[in-house]
């Protein structure tokens, strides 16, 4: 019978005993030839000392070496703690021993999973606990915790179950599973019988879902200790308290801030080479946005537009063919440079504003790859697809270059260090979300450590002021994030999952966009940043090539030189170029205004055709009658009639949604 684990272990050996002298029979590696049928699976960390049957703890040895070693350890293959983990371990373990709970705030990518393992081992050694229960926001994360602790610390958890096997150390489940009464009772029964450490990953989620929070609060009464883990500090309303977290007194606004027992920041992790630094490549964009409230056009550079029309524009940029082409070309250019530098399978992530745009980005990536005479390399993972989770796992595991196109699925907890390039084409600006997505591109690979050349995390995004400010905040000193409870919204359909569907009634709608030049912003660890114009970088290119500076580091090298020699690097003061035209609001012609309103009416009719309870012809007839427009005569209607029609259509759909929600 085939044994996949045994076969994988043997393949690594290349048919030669892997013992490197630990058995005492020879000084270096044994040269005995072995076969698949006769080799011994040697436990590097012996079973008697807690070593497990896991690929990370096994080597293919000849029988002589393995039997001579007997029950001794060859070596300990487990992952050693990082400096910050050693520093914070005693603080957190001490707090759990004294108070029953502790909270660690660690930047995404810091290594919270293994830290949870170290805390469990320390508490078990001291006799405080015997098992652990890990609770996470998503099923995929439960599997990640299980795999990471098994390979990294030889801690074996059973995923998606309240009760482990006798040979395992605990379980890993989701927050969604806890409100189930049978499941919660099983957890409580196990915790009362065996002293348990409860590890709450991304614990801030509990402030946003009362059923999760209530279930955790009930379970916490029966466990021996609680470890709260989160990627950032946060503030909450007093009625959003998490039972296992300690807080400050309310501030003037009535908000309370979480107290932490341990903390590791982005700045520290970048400084020690555990996370990548951040370079922002901003794609300049000229836009034309229709303001439906005043029937005017807002036109100019996206970077100069006010926040509301800017966010509306960013949300729709992915649907403009020419802009999407330029954006993808920029992402692929950065990906090629990083791949060339590392000679390794570097990957990119494109975050779209909605599922339709994610598909468009996927198609554009593949089109441009074919245009270059290369194989398509895009992958798509969106919640509408049945196998989205499998695609995420497949993309993570693939040993080749790739581009993952998604909306929200590759954020919190998705660990794929090969991602070094992030294309952000979404208008979502929640601070916690932005930090979680950026973190996908900041993890350092073993290949970078091997070459001692850590790439910057390269982010390509529209040159929109609100976006840039949020991204720069990521590497600035941490501030408390306000977590507002929000109803989850399907970004394709504009609806809450359990409520009636409905179109979004937008004031600002993007009419047109065109990509312009690209500028670069380089972040520094002191919270400051330096803007690098592409022209200046081009002037220095030949010198950077001569100095053997890899392309991926040109923006950083240019930024450092700008800081060092300032104006000497820049143009002389009288080398003046006219500045691009600023933002202006124009009054369209009567015909243009009418067409804007007709376009909006057509969109509402399209929604009714899919979701309404009568034929769309009936909907259009009622709308026209309410506005005094003859059937089929919208093209002849005046502005006042079209405004009345639009107002009636919006109210009609709103009332329909309210009725549907009451059923």
N, C-alpha and C positions, 0 to 999 in steps of 0.2 A: 504494500500500500504506500502511495506517495506521501511524504512528509515535507511540506513546503518549507518549514522552519529549518529542518535538518539540511535540506538542499541549499538554502540560502547561505547557511553557515559554511557549508563545504565549498561553495563557489568562491567565497572570499579567500579561501586558503590556497587556491590554485594548485591543489593536490599535494601540498607540502605542510607538514606539521607546523602549527603556528606558535608552539611553545617557545618563548624567548628567554629560556634559562630559569624560569621560576621553579621548575621541578628539581633543580640542583644537579641534573645529569650532564649539562653542558653549559658553556659560558654564554653563547649567543643563541640564535634561533636554531631549533632542531631541523635537520635536513632529511628526516625520514619521509618517504613518500607515503601518502595515505589514499584510501579509496572511499567512495561514498558509502559503501557497505560496511567498512570496518573502522572508520575513524570514530573517536570518542568526542562527545560534546562536553568540553571542559567548562565548568563554571568558574569564571575569573574570580568572582566573589562567591565563596562556598555557600552551599545551601544552609549549612549549619550556622552561618553568620548572617543569614537573611538574603542571600543571593537568589534571584528568581530565574525561571526559565524564560528568558527574554533575549532576543538577538543581541542586544547591547552587552549582555553578560556572558555570551558564549563564544568560544573559539573552537576550531577543528584541530584536535591534537591526536597524536598516535597513542596507542594503548599504553606503551611504556611510560611516556611522560605523564599521562593523566593518572595512572594507577600509582606512580611514584609520588605525585603531589598529594594524592589522597584527599583529605578534608581540609587542607590548608587553602588560604587565599593566594591566587597567583598575583592579583593586584585588585584594586577597587576601581571599577570602571564608571562609577557614578559621577555625576556632574558635581564639581566642587563649588561651594558658595562663592558668590562675587563679594567684592569688598563692601558694598552697601548692605548686602544681606547679612554679613557678619556684624556690621555696625548696628543694624536695627533689630537683630534677632533677640538679644537679651532684653531690650526695651519691650518688645511685643510679648515675648514669653512671660516676662515679669508682670506685665499688665494683666494678662489672662489669668495668671496664678493668683494675683491679688484681687482683681475686680470681676473676673469671669468673662471679660471681653476686652478686645483691643482692636484698633483701627489702623490700617496702613494705607497711606496715600502714596501711590507709586505711579509714575508716568507710564503710559502705554508702551510696552516693549521693555520694561525694566526687568521683568522676570518674576512676576507675582506668583505664577504657578509653582515654580520650584521653591519660592520663599514659603508658600503654604506647606510644602512638604517638609522643609527644615523646621518650621514651627511644630508640626505634628511630631516629628522625630524627637525634638527636644522635650516636648511635653510628655511623650510616651516614655522617654528615658527617665524623666523625673517622677513617673508614676501617676501623672494627672489624668491621662487619657489612654485608651486602648484601641480606638478606631476613629475614623473621620468621615464626615458627610460633607461633600462639596456641592454647593448649589449655584447654578449658573443661569444666565438669561436664555440660552438657546441650546438645543440638543447637540449641535455640532461642537459647542464648547465643552460639553460633558465628555465627549469622545477625546477632545484635545487634552483635557486635564488627565484623563485616564492614560493616554499614550505618553504624555510628558512625564508624569510621576513614575510610571513603570520603567521607562528607559533612563530617566534622569536620577531617580532615587530608589528604585526597586520597591516602590509602594504600589500595591495592586488594588485598584478600585473596580467595582462592578458598575458600569454605566446604566442609567435608566432603570434603576431598581432600588427599592427601599431596604432590601436585605441582601447582604453579600454572601459569598460562599465562605466556608470555614478557612480556606487558605488565603482569603483576601483581607485587606485592611480597612475596607469601608466602601462607600458608594459615591457616585456622581450623578446628580439629577438636576432638573430644571425648576425654576421658580414656578412655572406654570403647573407643574405636577403636584405641588404641595397643597393647594386648596382642596384637592380631592380627599374626601374624608378617610377613605380606606388607606390611601397612601400615607397621609399624615399620621394616622393612628399607628401604622406599621413603623414609621420613623420614631415616633414617641416611645413605642414599646422597646425598640432596639436601644434607644438612648437611655432608657431607665435600667435596662439589663446590663449594658456595657458602657462605661464612661466614654463619651463621644466629644470630639472637637467638631464644631459646626463652622465650616468655611463658607462665607458668603461673598461670591465673586461679583464685582461691579454692583456693590450693595446699594448704590444710589437709586437703582430701579425700584427699590421697595417704597420710596416716597411717592411713586407715581401709580402704584397699583395697590389698592387697599386690601384686596383678597390675598395677594402675595405677602404683604406686610403683616396681616393678621395671622396667617399661617406660620410665618417665621417667628413671630412673637410667641405663639403658643409652643412651638417646638423648642425655642430657646430656654423655656422653663425647665426642660428635662435634660439638657446637655451639660457637660462639665465645663465647656468653654466655647467662646465664639471668636472667630477671626474675621473682621470686616475688611474687605479689599476693594479699593476703587482707584481709578486712574487719575482722579483729581479731587481736591477739596471741593466742597459745595455748600451752598446755603439753601435753606428751605423755609417754607411757612411753618408756623407752629403746629398746624394740624397735619403736617406731612412728616412728623417725627418718625424715625426708624427706631424700633424698640431696642436694638442692640448697639446703637450709636450714642455717644455722649455729645452734648451741645453746649455752646456758650449761652449766656443770658440773651434775651431778645434785644435787638438794636432798635433805633428810633422808628424803623419801618415795621417792627414786629417780626423781623426775620431772625432765625437762629443759625449759627454756623457750626459745622461739625468740628469736633476736636479729634486730633489724631495722636497716636502713640509712636508712629514712625512715618518717615517721609523720604522720598527720593524724587528729585526733580529732573526735568528735561535737560536743564543746563548742566547738571552734574554728569548725567549719562552721556551727553555729547562730549564733555570735557575729557572723560576717561575712555572715549572711543567705543562706547557701548551702543550709542545711537548715532545716526548720521546728522550732520548739520543740514540747514535748509536753504535752498536757492529757489527763488520764485521767478519764473519766466512768464512775463505778462504779455499776452497777445493784445495789441492795440486794436480797437474796434470803433468804426464809425457806425452810428445807429440812427434809425428813425423810428420813434415810438409814438403811437397814436394815443392821445389822452381823450378817452371817451366821455369824461365828465365835461370837458370844455370844447370837444371837437377840434382839437389843435394837434399839431405835430411837434414833438420835442426831438431836435436833431443836433448831433454833435458827437464829440468823442465820449465813449462810454465812461472813461475815467473822470469826466467832469460833470456827469449827470447826477442829479439828486438820487437819494437812496431808493425811493419807491419805484420810479421809472427804471432805475438801473437794475433793481432786482427782477422786475418784470421782464426786462430785456435779457438778462442772463438766463432766466428760466426758459427762454425760447430760442436762444442762439443755436442750440444743437439742431434745430429744424431748418436753418438757413444753409443751403448746400455749400456755397462758397466759403462761408465761415467755418463750417464743420471740416471741410477739406483742408483749410489752412491750419486749424487746430490739431487735427490728426497728424498732419505732416510735421508739425513741431514736436509732438510726442514721439513719433517714430524717429526723428532726427536725434533726439536726446537718448532714446533707447539704443540706437545704433552706436553712438559714441560710448555709452557705458558698457555695452557688450564688447566692443573692441578693446576697451581699456582693461577689462577683467578677463577677457577671453573665456567667458562663462555665460550661462544662460540667465542673463538679467531679464526682468519682466516689468511690465507697465500695467497700471490700473487706471481706467477712465471711469469717473463717476459722473453719470448723466443726471439731468433734472427729472426724468421720468422714464418709464419702460420703453415707450416708443423711441425716444432719443437713444437709449442704450442700444437698441437694435440698429438704429441708423449709424451709430458710431462703430458697431461691430462690422457692418457692411462696408463702411468707408475704410477701416483699417485693412480689411481683406482686399478691397479694390486697389488701394495704394501698394500693397505688397505684390499683388499680381502685376501691377504697372511696373514695378522694379524687377520683374522677372523672378520673384521669390514666391515661396509657398505661403498661403494665408495663415495667419497665426493668432487670430482673435478668438476669444471665448466669451460666451454670454452667460451671465447668472442673474436672473431676475425672479421675483417671487411668483410670477405667472407661470413659470416653467416648472413642470413636475420634478425634474431632476436637477434643480438649481443647486442643492447642497452637494450632490455628487459632482457637479461641474466645478464647484469651488474646491473640493478636495482633489479632483483630477488636475486642476490648474496648479495647485500648490505642489503636487507631486511630480509634475512633468519635468523632465530633464532637458528642456529646450526653451528658447526665447518665446514669449507670448505676451498678449495684451488682453486683460480681463475687462470687459465692459459690464457695468452693473449700475444699480441705483443705490440701495441701502444695504445690500447683503454682504459687502466686503469691509464693513466697518469694525465695530467693537468685537474684539476677540479673534478676528481672522488673522492667523499668523502665517505669513508667507514672506520670509526675509528677502527672497529674490526680487521682490518688487522694489525698484529704486526710482521709478518714474511714476508720477501721479499727474493725470490730466483731470482737473476739477472743473466740470462744466455744469455745475448745479448752483442754485441760488440759496441753498439751505445754509443758514449762518448760525445755527445753535452752537454756542462755544464748545460744548462737550462733543457734539457730533464732528465739528471741524477738527478738533484735536484727535479724535479717534481715527478719522480718515487719514490725516497727515501721518499718523503713527504707522500706517501700513507701509509707508515708503521709508521709514527711518530705522528699521531693524538692520543690523549689520550681519553680513553673511560670513561663513567660515572662509570663503575664498578671499574676501577683503582682508581678513585677519592674516591669512596665509601670505598675502602679498604686502601686508602692512601698508595698505592704501585704501582707506575708507572713502567711498564715494560720497558726495553730497546727495541729500534727498532732493531730487529735482521735481518741482511742481510747475506745471503749465496751467495757466488759468486766464480768464478774461481780465483785462485791465480795468477792473471795477473797484472803486475806492472801498465800499463796504467789505468786499471779499478780501482785499489786500490787508485791511486792518485786522480782520479776524485771524488771518494766517500769520501775521506778524506777532499777534498776541501769544501765539503758541509757544514761541521761544523766549518771550519776555517773562520776567518773574511771575510765578503763578498768582492769580487772583481767584477769589471764590466765584464759582459759577452759580448762577441762579437757575435752578431746575424747575421750570414751570411745567405742571402737568398738562399734557397735550393729548388730544384725541388722535390716534394714529390715522393717517390719511393715505389712501391709495393714490400715488402720484400720477397714475394714468387716468383715473376716473374721477378724481376730486371728491371722494366720499369716505365717510367713516365705515369701517368694515361691517358694523352691525346696523347702520342706518340707511335711509333711502339715498339713492344716488342723486347727483345734481351737478350741473355745470358750474364752473367758477365764474362769478360775476366780476370781471376784471375792469378796472379803470384804465390801466395802461396795457397796450398790446403792441408787441414788436412788429413793425411793418417791414423793415429791411435792415440789413447789417452787412458790413464789409470788413474783413480783417485788414489791419494796418501793420506797422512795424512792431517789433518785439523789444521790450526792455526787461531788465533783470534786477531783482532785488535780492541782495545777499544779507542774511541775518547773522548777527554776531552774538556771542554768549552774554555780553553785557546788556542785552536788551535793545541795542541799537541796530541800525541796518544801513546799507549803502546801495543806492541805485546805480546801475551800470547801463549806460546807453549802448545799444548794439553796435553803433558806429564806432564808439571809442574802443570797444572790444575788438572790432575788426582791424582798427589801426594797429593794435598791439599783437595781432595774431601771429605775424611772422616772427616777432621776437619771442613769443611764448613757445612756438614750435622749435626755434633755435635753442631754447633753454630746456627742451624736452619736458615741458609741462603738458600732461595729458589734457585732451579737449574738455573732459568733464570738469576740470578744475580751472579753466580759463576765466569764468565769471568771478570766482573767488580771488584768483590772482590779480585780476583787474581791479576788483573792489579794494583789495589791500593796498595796491599801488595808488589808487585814488585817495585813499585815506592818508597815505604817507606823503605824497608830493602834491596833493590837492590840485590847484589850478594849473600847475605846470603840465599836467596830463590832459587837461581840458582845452577846449578851443580858446583862442585869444579873444578878449572881450569885444573886439570890433568885427570878428568873423560872425556877422549876424545873419541868421536865417529867420524869415518871417514865421511867427508862431502859427500853428494850425488854428483854423477858425474855432471859436469857442461854441458852447451850447447856445442854441437859440430856439425860440418857440415861434413857429410860423402858423399863419392862418390859412388853411387849405381853401381851395375854391369850393363853391357850393356843391359841385359835382363830386369832388373828393370827399366832402363831408357825408354826402348821401351814400356814396359807396362804402364808407366806413360803417355806417349804420346798417346798410343792407348786408354787409359781411357778417356783422354781429347777429343779425336776425337769422341769417342762414345757419350760423353755428348753433343757435338755440333750437332751430327746427331740426337740425341733425341730431341733437341730443334727444329731442322728443320722439323722433322716429325710432330710436333704440329703446328708450326707457318709458315713454308715455303709454297711456292706456287707451288711446284712440288713434286713428290714422293721422299721419302728419298733415294730410290735406285739410282735415278738420281743425287741427291746431293753427295752420296758416290762415284758414278762413276766419276763425275767431279773432286772430291778431289783426288782420286787415280790417275787419268790420269795426273793431274797437277804435281804430285810428282813422276810419273814413277813407280807406284805400280800396279801390275796386280790385276784384280778383285778377291776379296776374299783372297788376299795374304798379308794383313797387318802384319800377324804374322811372315812373312819371311822378311819384309822390314827392312832396316838398319835405324840407328838413323837419318842420314841426310835426307832420304826420308820421314820419319815420321815428322820431323821438317817442311819440305816443305809442307807436307799435312796439318799440323796444321795451318801454316801461311796462306795457301790458304783458308782453311775453315773459319778462323776468318775474313779474308778480304772479302770473299764471303758473309758472313752473315752481315758484316758491310755495304757493298754496298747495300744489300737488304733492310736493315733497313733505310738507307738514302733515297732509292727510295720510300719506304712505307711512310716515313715521309713527302715527297714532294707531295703525292697525296691528 
